[in-house]
Structures are given as structure tokens and as C-alpha cells.
Amino acid sequence: METKEYFTITEAGQILGISRVAVFKKIKKNEIRAIKIGRMFAIPKEEFDSFLGKTLGQAQKALIDEAVKKTVAEYGRTLELLGRN
């Protein structure tokens, strides 16, 4: 991927292999974070890293944190015993 800081909807579609209309729909559904500049959208490079699975986004981190809390609450004692071996 290029060293640009922001990408247009068209560039995003080319990188993701989907149409620019599909990218626009994902922005409207908040699946892709974008900044509106006038009549255009700018998509930060970090968003691609998250979307392509290279890094975790805030929503993904929150989901994992919640799952860990639930697991520790339900299986905390068992995890302690397993950790001793």
C-alpha cells in the first residue's frame, strides 16, 4: 500500500477490491471510518490497516476486552489452576 495518509473512496475501492458505491455504503454504515472534506470523503490509512486485519480497531478491541472479562468471570478459578502447571 502507498505511503499516503488518506485515501479517496475510489482509491479505497481499488485497494479493497470493491466498488466505490460499496465503500460509500460501508462509510454510511460506520463500517469504515472516514472524514468528510467538502463533498468528498477521506479515509485514513489506519482504517485500512484495521479493515484488512493488520491492526485492531476500537470496536474490535472493545469486543475482545468484553469477551476476556466474561471468560475470567466465568472461568477465573479454572484459569488460575491451569496457570500453575
N, CA, C and O atoms as a Maestro MAE file, in Angstrom:
{
 s_m_m2io_version
 :::
 2.0.0
}

f_m_ct {
 s_m_title
 :::
 protein
 m_atom[340] {
  # First column is atom index #
  i_m_mmod_type
  r_m_x_coord
  r_m_y_coord
  r_m_z_coord
  i_m_residue_number
  s_m_chain_name
  s_m_pdb_residue_name
  s_m_pdb_atom_name
  i_m_atomic_number
  :::
  1 25 0.849 -1.165 0.000 1 A "MET " " N  " 7
  2 3 0.000 0.000 0.000 1 A "MET " " CA " 6
  3 2 0.901 1.237 0.000 1 A "MET " " C  " 6
  4 15 2.012 1.205 0.529 1 A "MET " " O  " 8
  5 25 0.430 2.284 -0.575 2 A "GLU " " N  " 7
  6 3 1.190 3.523 -0.680 2 A "GLU " " CA " 6
  7 2 1.435 4.137 0.698 2 A "GLU " " C  " 6
  8 15 0.875 3.691 1.700 2 A "GLU " " O  " 8
  9 25 2.288 5.175 0.728 3 A "THR " " N  " 7
  10 3 2.601 5.837 1.988 3 A "THR " " CA " 6
  11 2 1.725 7.064 2.235 3 A "THR " " C  " 6
  12 15 2.093 7.938 3.021 3 A "THR " " O  " 8
  13 25 0.583 7.135 1.578 4 A "LYS " " N  " 7
  14 3 -0.340 8.253 1.759 4 A "LYS " " CA " 6
  15 2 -0.980 8.184 3.132 4 A "LYS " " C  " 6
  16 15 -1.105 7.109 3.717 4 A "LYS " " O  " 8
  17 25 -1.384 9.337 3.642 5 A "GLU " " N  " 7
  18 3 -2.075 9.413 4.935 5 A "GLU " " CA " 6
  19 2 -3.571 9.148 4.785 5 A "GLU " " C  " 6
  20 15 -4.189 8.548 5.665 5 A "GLU " " O  " 8
  21 25 -4.161 9.599 3.656 6 A "TYR " " N  " 7
  22 3 -5.594 9.471 3.420 6 A "TYR " " CA " 6
  23 2 -5.845 8.962 2.001 6 A "TYR " " C  " 6
  24 15 -5.032 9.168 1.100 6 A "TYR " " O  " 8
  25 25 -6.978 8.298 1.823 7 A "PHE " " N  " 7
  26 3 -7.364 7.770 0.519 7 A "PHE " " CA " 6
  27 2 -8.777 8.215 0.176 7 A "PHE " " C  " 6
  28 15 -9.598 8.441 1.065 7 A "PHE " " O  " 8
  29 25 -9.058 8.340 -1.121 8 A "THR " " N  " 7
  30 3 -10.403 8.679 -1.582 8 A "THR " " CA " 6
  31 2 -11.250 7.412 -1.613 8 A "THR " " C  " 6
  32 15 -10.735 6.307 -1.444 8 A "THR " " O  " 8
  33 25 -12.546 7.581 -1.828 9 A "ILE " " N  " 7
  34 3 -13.435 6.427 -1.941 9 A "ILE " " CA " 6
  35 2 -13.029 5.540 -3.113 9 A "ILE " " C  " 6
  36 15 -13.039 4.314 -3.000 9 A "ILE " " O  " 8
  37 25 -12.674 6.153 -4.231 10 A "THR " " N  " 7
  38 3 -12.260 5.387 -5.408 10 A "THR " " CA " 6
  39 2 -11.003 4.581 -5.112 10 A "THR " " C  " 6
  40 15 -10.930 3.399 -5.451 10 A "THR " " O  " 8
  41 25 -10.016 5.208 -4.483 11 A "GLU " " N  " 7
  42 3 -8.779 4.504 -4.134 11 A "GLU " " CA " 6
  43 2 -9.061 3.373 -3.150 11 A "GLU " " C  " 6
  44 15 -8.487 2.288 -3.257 11 A "GLU " " O  " 8
  45 25 -9.939 3.631 -2.201 12 A "ALA " " N  " 7
  46 3 -10.301 2.609 -1.216 12 A "ALA " " CA " 6
  47 2 -10.947 1.410 -1.900 12 A "ALA " " C  " 6
  48 15 -10.645 0.262 -1.572 12 A "ALA " " O  " 8
  49 25 -11.831 1.680 -2.846 13 A "GLY " " N  " 7
  50 3 -12.469 0.597 -3.592 13 A "GLY " " CA " 6
  51 2 -11.455 -0.245 -4.344 13 A "GLY " " C  " 6
  52 15 -11.572 -1.469 -4.383 13 A "GLY " " O  " 8
  53 25 -10.472 0.392 -4.936 14 A "GLN " " N  " 7
  54 3 -9.440 -0.342 -5.673 14 A "GLN " " CA " 6
  55 2 -8.609 -1.200 -4.722 14 A "GLN " " C  " 6
  56 15 -8.300 -2.349 -5.036 14 A "GLN " " O  " 8
  57 25 -8.248 -0.655 -3.570 15 A "ILE " " N  " 7
  58 3 -7.445 -1.401 -2.603 15 A "ILE " " CA " 6
  59 2 -8.225 -2.583 -2.038 15 A "ILE " " C  " 6
  60 15 -7.678 -3.676 -1.890 15 A "ILE " " O  " 8
  61 25 -9.494 -2.369 -1.723 16 A "LEU " " N  " 7
  62 3 -10.322 -3.410 -1.115 16 A "LEU " " CA " 6
  63 2 -10.934 -4.368 -2.135 16 A "LEU " " C  " 6
  64 15 -11.446 -5.427 -1.773 16 A "LEU " " O  " 8
  65 25 -10.878 -3.991 -3.407 17 A "GLY " " N  " 7
  66 3 -11.450 -4.845 -4.446 17 A "GLY " " CA " 6
  67 2 -12.962 -4.791 -4.498 17 A "GLY " " C  " 6
  68 15 -13.611 -5.769 -4.870 17 A "GLY " " O  " 8
  69 25 -13.529 -3.641 -4.123 18 A "ILE " " N  " 7
  70 3 -14.975 -3.458 -4.181 18 A "ILE " " CA " 6
  71 2 -15.269 -2.147 -4.899 18 A "ILE " " C  " 6
  72 15 -14.364 -1.343 -5.124 18 A "ILE " " O  " 8
  73 25 -16.512 -1.933 -5.252 19 A "SER " " N  " 7
  74 3 -16.877 -0.708 -5.970 19 A "SER " " CA " 6
  75 2 -16.839 0.488 -5.031 19 A "SER " " C  " 6
  76 15 -16.869 0.339 -3.810 19 A "SER " " O  " 8
  77 25 -16.772 1.679 -5.624 20 A "ARG " " N  " 7
  78 3 -16.773 2.888 -4.798 20 A "ARG " " CA " 6
  79 2 -18.125 3.065 -4.117 20 A "ARG " " C  " 6
  80 15 -18.202 3.646 -3.035 20 A "ARG " " O  " 8
  81 25 -19.194 2.567 -4.745 21 A "VAL " " N  " 7
  82 3 -20.524 2.622 -4.125 21 A "VAL " " CA " 6
  83 2 -20.546 1.745 -2.873 21 A "VAL " " C  " 6
  84 15 -21.132 2.119 -1.857 21 A "VAL " " O  " 8
  85 25 -19.908 0.580 -2.952 22 A "ALA " " N  " 7
  86 3 -19.841 -0.308 -1.792 22 A "ALA " " CA " 6
  87 2 -19.038 0.345 -0.661 22 A "ALA " " C  " 6
  88 15 -19.395 0.212 0.510 22 A "ALA " " O  " 8
  89 25 -17.963 1.043 -1.006 23 A "VAL " " N  " 7
  90 3 -17.176 1.760 0.003 23 A "VAL " " CA " 6
  91 2 -18.039 2.841 0.652 23 A "VAL " " C  " 6
  92 15 -18.048 2.982 1.875 23 A "VAL " " O  " 8
  93 25 -18.758 3.596 -0.162 24 A "PHE " " N  " 7
  94 3 -19.630 4.650 0.352 24 A "PHE " " CA " 6
  95 2 -20.671 4.062 1.305 24 A "PHE " " C  " 6
  96 15 -20.941 4.644 2.356 24 A "PHE " " O  " 8
  97 25 -21.257 2.921 0.954 25 A "LYS " " N  " 7
  98 3 -22.253 2.283 1.821 25 A "LYS " " CA " 6
  99 2 -21.631 1.862 3.152 25 A "LYS " " C  " 6
  100 15 -22.259 1.991 4.203 25 A "LYS " " O  " 8
  101 25 -20.398 1.358 3.105 26 A "LYS " " N  " 7
  102 3 -19.711 0.956 4.335 26 A "LYS " " CA " 6
  103 2 -19.415 2.167 5.220 26 A "LYS " " C  " 6
  104 15 -19.461 2.070 6.447 26 A "LYS " " O  " 8
  105 25 -19.115 3.297 4.600 27 A "ILE " " N  " 7
  106 3 -18.906 4.532 5.366 27 A "ILE " " CA " 6
  107 2 -20.210 4.941 6.034 27 A "ILE " " C  " 6
  108 15 -20.217 5.295 7.213 27 A "ILE " " O  " 8
  109 25 -21.306 4.896 5.297 28 A "LYS " " N  " 7
  110 3 -22.611 5.282 5.848 28 A "LYS " " CA " 6
  111 2 -23.051 4.355 6.982 28 A "LYS " " C  " 6
  112 15 -23.738 4.795 7.903 28 A "LYS " " O  " 8
  113 25 -22.656 3.060 6.924 29 A "LYS " " N  " 7
  114 3 -22.999 2.097 7.968 29 A "LYS " " CA " 6
  115 2 -21.991 2.120 9.115 29 A "LYS " " C  " 6
  116 15 -22.093 1.327 10.051 29 A "LYS " " O  " 8
  117 25 -21.011 3.037 9.041 30 A "ASN " " N  " 7
  118 3 -19.934 3.142 10.035 30 A "ASN " " CA " 6
  119 2 -19.059 1.901 10.102 30 A "ASN " " C  " 6
  120 15 -18.475 1.609 11.146 30 A "ASN " " O  " 8
  121 25 -18.966 1.171 9.004 31 A "GLU " " N  " 7
  122 3 -18.057 0.034 8.937 31 A "GLU " " CA " 6
  123 2 -16.656 0.500 8.565 31 A "GLU " " C  " 6
  124 15 -15.666 -0.157 8.888 31 A "GLU " " O  " 8
  125 25 -16.583 1.641 7.881 32 A "ILE " " N  " 7
  126 3 -15.313 2.273 7.544 32 A "ILE " " CA " 6
  127 2 -15.396 3.709 8.030 32 A "ILE " " C  " 6
  128 15 -16.340 4.430 7.708 32 A "ILE " " O  " 8
  129 25 -14.392 4.123 8.814 33 A "ARG " " N  " 7
  130 3 -14.346 5.493 9.330 33 A "ARG " " CA " 6
  131 2 -13.771 6.403 8.252 33 A "ARG " " C  " 6
  132 15 -12.757 6.075 7.636 33 A "ARG " " O  " 8
  133 25 -14.407 7.532 8.026 34 A "ALA " " N  " 7
  134 3 -13.951 8.496 7.024 34 A "ALA " " CA " 6
  135 2 -14.220 9.909 7.520 34 A "ALA " " C  " 6
  136 15 -15.091 10.148 8.357 34 A "ALA " " O  " 8
  137 25 -13.447 10.828 6.976 35 A "ILE " " N  " 7
  138 3 -13.593 12.249 7.293 35 A "ILE " " CA " 6
  139 2 -14.182 12.925 6.067 35 A "ILE " " C  " 6
  140 15 -13.700 12.728 4.952 35 A "ILE " " O  " 8
  141 25 -15.215 13.714 6.271 36 A "LYS " " N  " 7
  142 3 -15.826 14.423 5.153 36 A "LYS " " CA " 6
  143 2 -15.129 15.763 4.967 36 A "LYS " " C  " 6
  144 15 -15.044 16.564 5.898 36 A "LYS " " O  " 8
  145 25 -14.632 15.999 3.761 37 A "ILE " " N  " 7
  146 3 -13.967 17.245 3.414 37 A "ILE " " CA " 6
  147 2 -14.741 17.825 2.235 37 A "ILE " " C  " 6
  148 15 -14.601 17.372 1.099 37 A "ILE " " O  " 8
  149 25 -15.556 18.830 2.526 38 A "GLY " " N  " 7
  150 3 -16.408 19.381 1.477 38 A "GLY " " CA " 6
  151 2 -17.410 18.334 1.040 38 A "GLY " " C  " 6
  152 15 -18.212 17.856 1.842 38 A "GLY " " O  " 8
  153 25 -17.363 17.976 -0.239 39 A "ARG " " N  " 7
  154 3 -18.266 16.942 -0.769 39 A "ARG " " CA " 6
  155 2 -17.589 15.594 -0.876 39 A "ARG " " C  " 6
  156 15 -18.208 14.628 -1.320 39 A "ARG " " O  " 8
  157 25 -16.331 15.509 -0.478 40 A "MET " " N  " 7
  158 3 -15.569 14.264 -0.615 40 A "MET " " CA " 6
  159 2 -15.275 13.651 0.750 40 A "MET " " C  " 6
  160 15 -15.329 14.324 1.779 40 A "MET " " O  " 8
  161 25 -14.965 12.361 0.731 41 A "PHE " " N  " 7
  162 3 -14.560 11.655 1.937 41 A "PHE " " CA " 6
  163 2 -13.084 11.317 1.846 41 A "PHE " " C  " 6
  164 15 -12.574 10.999 0.772 41 A "PHE " " O  " 8
  165 25 -12.400 11.389 2.981 42 A "ALA " " N  " 7
  166 3 -11.010 10.975 3.092 42 A "ALA " " CA " 6
  167 2 -10.949 9.850 4.118 42 A "ALA " " C  " 6
  168 15 -11.432 10.000 5.240 42 A "ALA " " O  " 8
  169 25 -10.364 8.737 3.736 43 A "ILE " " N  " 7
  170 3 -10.284 7.571 4.610 43 A "ILE " " CA " 6
  171 2 -8.846 7.462 5.112 43 A "ILE " " C  " 6
  172 15 -7.924 7.329 4.307 43 A "ILE " " O  " 8
  173 25 -8.639 7.516 6.437 44 A "PRO " " N  " 7
  174 3 -7.274 7.439 6.981 44 A "PRO " " CA " 6
  175 2 -6.634 6.085 6.699 44 A "PRO " " C  " 6
  176 15 -7.316 5.062 6.646 44 A "PRO " " O  " 8
  177 25 -5.326 6.092 6.521 45 A "LYS " " N  " 7
  178 3 -4.576 4.867 6.251 45 A "LYS " " CA " 6
  179 2 -4.778 3.840 7.373 45 A "LYS " " C  " 6
  180 15 -4.876 2.642 7.111 45 A "LYS " " O  " 8
  181 25 -4.839 4.317 8.623 46 A "GLU " " N  " 7
  182 3 -5.015 3.399 9.755 46 A "GLU " " CA " 6
  183 2 -6.296 2.585 9.629 46 A "GLU " " C  " 6
  184 15 -6.368 1.450 10.100 46 A "GLU " " O  " 8
  185 25 -7.295 3.163 8.999 47 A "GLU " " N  " 7
  186 3 -8.566 2.465 8.818 47 A "GLU " " CA " 6
  187 2 -8.378 1.232 7.939 47 A "GLU " " C  " 6
  188 15 -9.026 0.208 8.154 47 A "GLU " " O  " 8
  189 25 -7.498 1.332 6.955 48 A "PHE " " N  " 7
  190 3 -7.226 0.181 6.089 48 A "PHE " " CA " 6
  191 2 -6.505 -0.904 6.859 48 A "PHE " " C  " 6
  192 15 -6.805 -2.087 6.700 48 A "PHE " " O  " 8
  193 25 -5.552 -0.507 7.695 49 A "ASP " " N  " 7
  194 3 -4.841 -1.496 8.494 49 A "ASP " " CA " 6
  195 2 -5.820 -2.280 9.351 49 A "ASP " " C  " 6
  196 15 -5.714 -3.501 9.469 49 A "ASP " " O  " 8
  197 25 -6.778 -1.573 9.951 50 A "SER " " N  " 7
  198 3 -7.794 -2.222 10.766 50 A "SER " " CA " 6
  199 2 -8.729 -3.074 9.907 50 A "SER " " C  " 6
  200 15 -9.021 -4.222 10.243 50 A "SER " " O  " 8
  201 25 -9.190 -2.506 8.806 51 A "PHE " " N  " 7
  202 3 -10.146 -3.192 7.945 51 A "PHE " " CA " 6
  203 2 -9.536 -4.444 7.313 51 A "PHE " " C  " 6
  204 15 -10.219 -5.452 7.135 51 A "PHE " " O  " 8
  205 25 -8.248 -4.374 6.977 52 A "LEU " " N  " 7
  206 3 -7.569 -5.502 6.355 52 A "LEU " " CA " 6
  207 2 -7.023 -6.496 7.379 52 A "LEU " " C  " 6
  208 15 -6.414 -7.503 7.016 52 A "LEU " " O  " 8
  209 25 -7.248 -6.203 8.664 53 A "GLY " " N  " 7
  210 3 -6.849 -7.134 9.705 53 A "GLY " " CA " 6
  211 2 -5.414 -6.984 10.171 53 A "GLY " " C  " 6
  212 15 -4.912 -7.858 10.878 53 A "GLY " " O  " 8
  213 25 -4.737 -5.911 9.803 54 A "LYS " " N  " 7
  214 3 -3.351 -5.721 10.235 54 A "LYS " " CA " 6
  215 2 -3.281 -5.187 11.661 54 A "LYS " " C  " 6
  216 15 -2.333 -5.484 12.388 54 A "LYS " " O  " 8
  217 25 -4.271 -4.407 12.063 55 A "THR " " N  " 7
  218 3 -4.354 -3.897 13.433 55 A "THR " " CA " 6
  219 2 -5.798 -4.007 13.900 55 A "THR " " C  " 6
  220 15 -6.707 -4.225 13.099 55 A "THR " " O  " 8
  221 25 -5.995 -3.856 15.182 56 A "LEU " " N  " 7
  222 3 -7.349 -3.908 15.726 56 A "LEU " " CA " 6
  223 2 -7.920 -2.504 15.837 56 A "LEU " " C  " 6
  224 15 -7.237 -1.576 16.271 56 A "LEU " " O  " 8
  225 25 -9.162 -2.360 15.446 57 A "GLY " " N  " 7
  226 3 -9.862 -1.095 15.620 57 A "GLY " " CA " 6
  227 2 -10.440 -1.011 17.015 57 A "GLY " " C  " 6
  228 15 -10.404 -1.990 17.760 57 A "GLY " " O  " 8
  229 25 -10.975 0.147 17.382 58 A "GLN " " N  " 7
  230 3 -11.536 0.352 18.716 58 A "GLN " " CA " 6
  231 2 -12.695 -0.605 18.993 58 A "GLN " " C  " 6
  232 15 -12.808 -1.139 20.097 58 A "GLN " " O  " 8
  233 25 -13.542 -0.822 18.012 59 A "ALA " " N  " 7
  234 3 -14.688 -1.722 18.203 59 A "ALA " " CA " 6
  235 2 -14.208 -3.155 18.431 59 A "ALA " " C  " 6
  236 15 -14.751 -3.869 19.273 59 A "ALA " " O  " 8
  237 25 -13.196 -3.568 17.683 60 A "GLN " " N  " 7
  238 3 -12.659 -4.915 17.843 60 A "GLN " " CA " 6
  239 2 -12.002 -5.080 19.213 60 A "GLN " " C  " 6
  240 15 -12.161 -6.117 19.858 60 A "GLN " " O  " 8
  241 25 -11.263 -4.057 19.659 61 A "LYS " " N  " 7
  242 3 -10.629 -4.106 20.978 61 A "LYS " " CA " 6
  243 2 -11.681 -4.216 22.070 61 A "LYS " " C  " 6
  244 15 -11.526 -4.999 23.007 61 A "LYS " " O  " 8
  245 25 -12.750 -3.439 21.956 62 A "ALA " " N  " 7
  246 3 -13.816 -3.468 22.957 62 A "ALA " " CA " 6
  247 2 -14.481 -4.837 23.005 62 A "ALA " " C  " 6
  248 15 -14.790 -5.340 24.085 62 A "ALA " " O  " 8
  249 25 -14.701 -5.435 21.856 63 A "LEU " " N  " 7
  250 3 -15.313 -6.762 21.786 63 A "LEU " " CA " 6
  251 2 -14.426 -7.809 22.448 63 A "LEU " " C  " 6
  252 15 -14.912 -8.660 23.193 63 A "LEU " " O  " 8
  253 25 -13.127 -7.746 22.176 64 A "ILE " " N  " 7
  254 3 -12.185 -8.698 22.775 64 A "ILE " " CA " 6
  255 2 -12.105 -8.483 24.286 64 A "ILE " " C  " 6
  256 15 -12.108 -9.451 25.046 64 A "ILE " " O  " 8
  257 25 -12.034 -7.227 24.729 65 A "ASP " " N  " 7
  258 3 -11.988 -6.935 26.163 65 A "ASP " " CA " 6
  259 2 -13.208 -7.485 26.880 65 A "ASP " " C  " 6
  260 15 -13.092 -8.057 27.964 65 A "ASP " " O  " 8
  261 25 -14.373 -7.313 26.279 66 A "GLU " " N  " 7
  262 3 -15.612 -7.823 26.880 66 A "GLU " " CA " 6
  263 2 -15.588 -9.348 26.963 66 A "GLU " " C  " 6
  264 15 -16.015 -9.920 27.967 66 A "GLU " " O  " 8
  265 25 -15.098 -10.003 25.926 67 A "ALA " " N  " 7
  266 3 -15.015 -11.464 25.919 67 A "ALA " " CA " 6
  267 2 -14.045 -11.966 26.990 67 A "ALA " " C  " 6
  268 15 -14.316 -12.966 27.655 67 A "ALA " " O  " 8
  269 25 -12.923 -11.277 27.155 68 A "VAL " " N  " 7
  270 3 -11.949 -11.661 28.178 68 A "VAL " " CA " 6
  271 2 -12.550 -11.500 29.567 68 A "VAL " " C  " 6
  272 15 -12.407 -12.384 30.411 68 A "VAL " " O  " 8
  273 25 -13.222 -10.377 29.812 69 A "LYS " " N  " 7
  274 3 -13.854 -10.146 31.119 69 A "LYS " " CA " 6
  275 2 -14.877 -11.238 31.432 69 A "LYS " " C  " 6
  276 15 -14.938 -11.740 32.555 69 A "LYS " " O  " 8
  277 25 -15.669 -11.595 30.442 70 A "LYS " " N  " 7
  278 3 -16.691 -12.618 30.633 70 A "LYS " " CA " 6
  279 2 -16.045 -13.976 30.925 70 A "LYS " " C  " 6
  280 15 -16.504 -14.715 31.796 70 A "LYS " " O  " 8
  281 25 -14.983 -14.293 30.192 71 A "THR " " N  " 7
  282 3 -14.284 -15.565 30.389 71 A "THR " " CA " 6
  283 2 -13.670 -15.633 31.781 71 A "THR " " C  " 6
  284 15 -13.794 -16.651 32.462 71 A "THR " " O  " 8
  285 25 -13.010 -14.564 32.208 72 A "VAL " " N  " 7
  286 3 -12.393 -14.537 33.538 72 A "VAL " " CA " 6
  287 2 -13.463 -14.636 34.622 72 A "VAL " " C  " 6
  288 15 -13.272 -15.326 35.623 72 A "VAL " " O  " 8
  289 25 -14.584 -13.953 34.426 73 A "ALA " " N  " 7
  290 3 -15.665 -14.019 35.411 73 A "ALA " " CA " 6
  291 2 -16.221 -15.437 35.538 73 A "ALA " " C  " 6
  292 15 -16.525 -15.886 36.643 73 A "ALA " " O  " 8
  293 25 -16.352 -16.133 34.430 74 A "GLU " " N  " 7
  294 3 -16.955 -17.465 34.453 74 A "GLU " " CA " 6
  295 2 -15.952 -18.564 34.786 74 A "GLU " " C  " 6
  296 15 -16.306 -19.547 35.436 74 A "GLU " " O  " 8
  297 25 -14.701 -18.407 34.345 75 A "TYR " " N  " 7
  298 3 -13.722 -19.490 34.474 75 A "TYR " " CA " 6
  299 2 -12.455 -19.062 35.209 75 A "TYR " " C  " 6
  300 15 -11.406 -19.687 35.054 75 A "TYR " " O  " 8
  301 25 -12.546 -18.004 36.003 76 A "GLY " " N  " 7
  302 3 -11.381 -17.459 36.682 76 A "GLY " " CA " 6
  303 2 -10.617 -18.489 37.501 76 A "GLY " " C  " 6
  304 15 -9.397 -18.601 37.378 76 A "GLY " " O  " 8
  305 25 -11.314 -19.226 38.319 77 A "ARG " " N  " 7
  306 3 -10.667 -20.230 39.186 77 A "ARG " " CA " 6
  307 2 -10.007 -21.314 38.347 77 A "ARG " " C  " 6
  308 15 -8.884 -21.722 38.642 77 A "ARG " " O  " 8
  309 25 -10.674 -21.778 37.324 78 A "THR " " N  " 7
  310 3 -10.117 -22.808 36.448 78 A "THR " " CA " 6
  311 2 -8.860 -22.293 35.750 78 A "THR " " C  " 6
  312 15 -7.875 -23.020 35.626 78 A "THR " " O  " 8
  313 25 -8.893 -21.050 35.299 79 A "LEU " " N  " 7
  314 3 -7.722 -20.464 34.641 79 A "LEU " " CA " 6
  315 2 -6.549 -20.342 35.617 79 A "LEU " " C  " 6
  316 15 -5.397 -20.539 35.231 79 A "LEU " " O  " 8
  317 25 -6.839 -20.020 36.873 80 A "GLU " " N  " 7
  318 3 -5.779 -19.966 37.895 80 A "GLU " " CA " 6
  319 2 -5.127 -21.317 38.054 80 A "GLU " " C  " 6
  320 15 -3.901 -21.427 38.073 80 A "GLU " " O  " 8
  321 25 -5.954 -22.355 38.168 81 A "LEU " " N  " 7
  322 3 -5.414 -23.705 38.356 81 A "LEU " " CA " 6
  323 2 -4.606 -24.155 37.140 81 A "LEU " " C  " 6
  324 15 -3.570 -24.801 37.292 81 A "LEU " " O  " 8
  325 25 -5.063 -23.824 35.960 82 A "LEU " " N  " 7
  326 3 -4.325 -24.189 34.738 82 A "LEU " " CA " 6
  327 2 -3.005 -23.436 34.649 82 A "LEU " " C  " 6
  328 15 -2.025 -23.962 34.122 82 A "LEU " " O  " 8
  329 25 -2.972 -22.212 35.157 83 A "GLY " " N  " 7
  330 3 -1.767 -21.392 35.106 83 A "GLY " " CA " 6
  331 2 -0.659 -21.874 36.029 83 A "GLY " " C  " 6
  332 15 0.497 -21.490 35.852 83 A "GLY " " O  " 8
  333 25 -0.981 -22.689 36.988 84 A "ARG " " N  " 7
  334 3 0.024 -23.186 37.951 84 A "ARG " " CA " 6
  335 2 0.885 -24.282 37.347 84 A "ARG " " C  " 6
  336 15 1.981 -24.533 37.848 84 A "ARG " " O  " 8
  337 25 0.445 -24.923 36.324 85 A "ASN " " N  " 7
  338 3 1.211 -26.053 35.733 85 A "ASN " " CA " 6
  339 2 2.282 -25.596 34.833 85 A "ASN " " C  " 6
  340 15 3.004 -26.416 34.267 85 A "ASN " " O  " 8
  :::
 }
 m_bond[339] {
  # First column is bond index #
  i_m_from
  i_m_to
  i_m_order
  :::
  1 1 2 1
  2 2 3 1
  3 3 4 2
  4 3 5 1
  5 5 6 1
  6 6 7 1
  7 7 8 2
  8 7 9 1
  9 9 10 1
  10 10 11 1
  11 11 12 2
  12 11 13 1
  13 13 14 1
  14 14 15 1
  15 15 16 2
  16 15 17 1
  17 17 18 1
  18 18 19 1
  19 19 20 2
  20 19 21 1
  21 21 22 1
  22 22 23 1
  23 23 24 2
  24 23 25 1
  25 25 26 1
  26 26 27 1
  27 27 28 2
  28 27 29 1
  29 29 30 1
  30 30 31 1
  31 31 32 2
  32 31 33 1
  33 33 34 1
  34 34 35 1
  35 35 36 2
  36 35 37 1
  37 37 38 1
  38 38 39 1
  39 39 40 2
  40 39 41 1
  41 41 42 1
  42 42 43 1
  43 43 44 2
  44 43 45 1
  45 45 46 1
  46 46 47 1
  47 47 48 2
  48 47 49 1
  49 49 50 1
  50 50 51 1
  51 51 52 2
  52 51 53 1
  53 53 54 1
  54 54 55 1
  55 55 56 2
  56 55 57 1
  57 57 58 1
  58 58 59 1
  59 59 60 2
  60 59 61 1
  61 61 62 1
  62 62 63 1
  63 63 64 2
  64 63 65 1
  65 65 66 1
  66 66 67 1
  67 67 68 2
  68 67 69 1
  69 69 70 1
  70 70 71 1
  71 71 72 2
  72 71 73 1
  73 73 74 1
  74 74 75 1
  75 75 76 2
  76 75 77 1
  77 77 78 1
  78 78 79 1
  79 79 80 2
  80 79 81 1
  81 81 82 1
  82 82 83 1
  83 83 84 2
  84 83 85 1
  85 85 86 1
  86 86 87 1
  87 87 88 2
  88 87 89 1
  89 89 90 1
  90 90 91 1
  91 91 92 2
  92 91 93 1
  93 93 94 1
  94 94 95 1
  95 95 96 2
  96 95 97 1
  97 97 98 1
  98 98 99 1
  99 99 100 2
  100 99 101 1
  101 101 102 1
  102 102 103 1
  103 103 104 2
  104 103 105 1
  105 105 106 1
  106 106 107 1
  107 107 108 2
  108 107 109 1
  109 109 110 1
  110 110 111 1
  111 111 112 2
  112 111 113 1
  113 113 114 1
  114 114 115 1
  115 115 116 2
  116 115 117 1
  117 117 118 1
  118 118 119 1
  119 119 120 2
  120 119 121 1
  121 121 122 1
  122 122 123 1
  123 123 124 2
  124 123 125 1
  125 125 126 1
  126 126 127 1
  127 127 128 2
  128 127 129 1
  129 129 130 1
  130 130 131 1
  131 131 132 2
  132 131 133 1
  133 133 134 1
  134 134 135 1
  135 135 136 2
  136 135 137 1
  137 137 138 1
  138 138 139 1
  139 139 140 2
  140 139 141 1
  141 141 142 1
  142 142 143 1
  143 143 144 2
  144 143 145 1
  145 145 146 1
  146 146 147 1
  147 147 148 2
  148 147 149 1
  149 149 150 1
  150 150 151 1
  151 151 152 2
  152 151 153 1
  153 153 154 1
  154 154 155 1
  155 155 156 2
  156 155 157 1
  157 157 158 1
  158 158 159 1
  159 159 160 2
  160 159 161 1
  161 161 162 1
  162 162 163 1
  163 163 164 2
  164 163 165 1
  165 165 166 1
  166 166 167 1
  167 167 168 2
  168 167 169 1
  169 169 170 1
  170 170 171 1
  171 171 172 2
  172 171 173 1
  173 173 174 1
  174 174 175 1
  175 175 176 2
  176 175 177 1
  177 177 178 1
  178 178 179 1
  179 179 180 2
  180 179 181 1
  181 181 182 1
  182 182 183 1
  183 183 184 2
  184 183 185 1
  185 185 186 1
  186 186 187 1
  187 187 188 2
  188 187 189 1
  189 189 190 1
  190 190 191 1
  191 191 192 2
  192 191 193 1
  193 193 194 1
  194 194 195 1
  195 195 196 2
  196 195 197 1
  197 197 198 1
  198 198 199 1
  199 199 200 2
  200 199 201 1
  201 201 202 1
  202 202 203 1
  203 203 204 2
  204 203 205 1
  205 205 206 1
  206 206 207 1
  207 207 208 2
  208 207 209 1
  209 209 210 1
  210 210 211 1
  211 211 212 2
  212 211 213 1
  213 213 214 1
  214 214 215 1
  215 215 216 2
  216 215 217 1
  217 217 218 1
  218 218 219 1
  219 219 220 2
  220 219 221 1
  221 221 222 1
  222 222 223 1
  223 223 224 2
  224 223 225 1
  225 225 226 1
  226 226 227 1
  227 227 228 2
  228 227 229 1
  229 229 230 1
  230 230 231 1
  231 231 232 2
  232 231 233 1
  233 233 234 1
  234 234 235 1
  235 235 236 2
  236 235 237 1
  237 237 238 1
  238 238 239 1
  239 239 240 2
  240 239 241 1
  241 241 242 1
  242 242 243 1
  243 243 244 2
  244 243 245 1
  245 245 246 1
  246 246 247 1
  247 247 248 2
  248 247 249 1
  249 249 250 1
  250 250 251 1
  251 251 252 2
  252 251 253 1
  253 253 254 1
  254 254 255 1
  255 255 256 2
  256 255 257 1
  257 257 258 1
  258 258 259 1
  259 259 260 2
  260 259 261 1
  261 261 262 1
  262 262 263 1
  263 263 264 2
  264 263 265 1
  265 265 266 1
  266 266 267 1
  267 267 268 2
  268 267 269 1
  269 269 270 1
  270 270 271 1
  271 271 272 2
  272 271 273 1
  273 273 274 1
  274 274 275 1
  275 275 276 2
  276 275 277 1
  277 277 278 1
  278 278 279 1
  279 279 280 2
  280 279 281 1
  281 281 282 1
  282 282 283 1
  283 283 284 2
  284 283 285 1
  285 285 286 1
  286 286 287 1
  287 287 288 2
  288 287 289 1
  289 289 290 1
  290 290 291 1
  291 291 292 2
  292 291 293 1
  293 293 294 1
  294 294 295 1
  295 295 296 2
  296 295 297 1
  297 297 298 1
  298 298 299 1
  299 299 300 2
  300 299 301 1
  301 301 302 1
  302 302 303 1
  303 303 304 2
  304 303 305 1
  305 305 306 1
  306 306 307 1
  307 307 308 2
  308 307 309 1
  309 309 310 1
  310 310 311 1
  311 311 312 2
  312 311 313 1
  313 313 314 1
  314 314 315 1
  315 315 316 2
  316 315 317 1
  317 317 318 1
  318 318 319 1
  319 319 320 2
  320 319 321 1
  321 321 322 1
  322 322 323 1
  323 323 324 2
  324 323 325 1
  325 325 326 1
  326 326 327 1
  327 327 328 2
  328 327 329 1
  329 329 330 1
  330 330 331 1
  331 331 332 2
  332 331 333 1
  333 333 334 1
  334 334 335 1
  335 335 336 2
  336 335 337 1
  337 337 338 1
  338 338 339 1
  339 339 340 2
  :::
 }
}
